[in-house]
Amino acid sequence: MDKTVSVVIPTLNAERFINIQLLKLSTQDYPITEIIVVDSASEDRTVEICKKHNVHLIQIQRKDFSHAKTRDMVLRQCETDVVVFLTQDAIPYDNQTVGNLVKALDQDGVVIATGRQVAKNDASAFEKLIREFNYPAVSSVKSKTDIKRLGIKTFFFSDSFAAYDRKVYLALGGFEKSLKTNEDMFYAAKVIQSGYKVAYVAEAKVLHSHNFTLKQQYKRNYIEGYEIEKHKELLGNVSQESEGLKLVKYVSKGLLSHGRVLSFIRFGFDCVVRLMGSKAGRKAYLNGED
């Protein structure tokens, strides 16, 4: 028997993506009970486009948006079995995208699942390789027994495309509302530490990637570093360094093997900025800064 499913999409100036995203959702094989768009006072045609589709539109002030609080607020309004979160620029790959993800929750002990993110055509060479590394072609299920073997990768999870068992979410207390970012990763850690399992579903694909500037990358990693340091006990005090080195080696090898020297140099700068941002964020937390 199919589960009832709500798809929740937070938006802000999403007119470039939202129409094709909603059209792709309308063709899914798996029945979607409702689509909820929560818009943070967009200044483009996002709201206008959404009104042309069969969606429930919630409009909030931009100052009231928070990755954790906003998603939590909408999930608690849902009455379905499963809530699927999509970011506004994550485009379903085919008509089985949602179904493949939701069906992963049928596995014993699995209460959240995240899908595979395939880089878009305009992604940089190293961004494509980063997506390949983080989102491989093989599915997996992770539990508490994997922490020693996988380290920080045990808790890797993304709300860009993810499915949540709503009842378990409520029972566990949901997202920590004060989080600035990574609500998905820390909830995955809570799930695993509570004895449940997390699924990665390679067959459930979305097109999703970013070409961040160095400034954007620094800011992103600063916030992540701050929150990871703050929650290191929840993450089992595991280190990120070994996983980071594996990523660097994978991407570097891929770039150099194809003669992408300039991309390799750009990736080097990107890595330095990521590391600087993460360290600065960790230091800020340890120094008691907000």
Disulfide bonds with the S-S distance in Angstrom:
none
